[in-house]
Amino acid sequence: MEIRRRHRIKRQVIGGLVLLAGLLLAGFILYQKKVNPMLEGMARAMVDNVASNTINEAIDAQIADGNIDYNRLVLFEKDLNGRITAIKTNMTEVNRLKTQILDILNDTLLEISTDKLSIPIGNLILPELFSGRGPGIPLMVLSISTSDASFRNAFTSAGINQTCHQIILIVEVAMTVLLPTETINVAVTSEMVVAETIIVGDVPTTYATF
């Protein structure tokens, strides 16, 4: 009797372990097929949004400090009547600015706190009801694999015989981000007007491409 009871308990324990293993396997498959892709998609969107805001704030700070100045970035060529005929790029200033901005951004992006990069677990479980609720799933920027900055010109009409010349900074950053179960690569591109002026008269016939 005692032996049978022990065998029955042993079978129950084994059955329980098999059931537990099955549930764990089913949960893992569900996570891999549904939850993980959702988490990765949300992580990419959040990192893109937070990184773009961080880039814009860093560039705004440079503008506020006077480190980005239109008159240092471009030089005007004029004819005998004082009309602007060409715009030339001050490449020395442009290269200095690019290096300075990228150095600042690389440090700033690596210091993004996990408080900003956190996805509420409710966003994954019935987001219609629990969006923004529950403990946060932390993300972390591990490294900046590549970063680049470039400038482009934009000319738009600003009224009769007036043209607005804008200098637009384009920042491209590739980051490696740590999720709870994997790492992903996220590419972020941000554009921002960093300097502008109003040109009175005809649009210059020649201008530099940054």
Secondary structure as UniProt FT lines:
FT   HELIX           2..30
FT   HELIX           31..35
FT   HELIX           36..64
FT   TURN            65..66
FT   HELIX           70..73
FT   STRAND          74..78
FT   TURN            80..81
FT   STRAND          84..89
FT   HELIX           91..110
FT   TURN            114..116
FT   STRAND          118..120
FT   HELIX           121..123
FT   HELIX           127..130
FT   TURN            131..132
FT   STRAND          136..138
FT   STRAND          140..157
FT   TURN            160..161
FT   STRAND          162..178
FT   STRAND          183..200
FT   STRAND          206..207
//
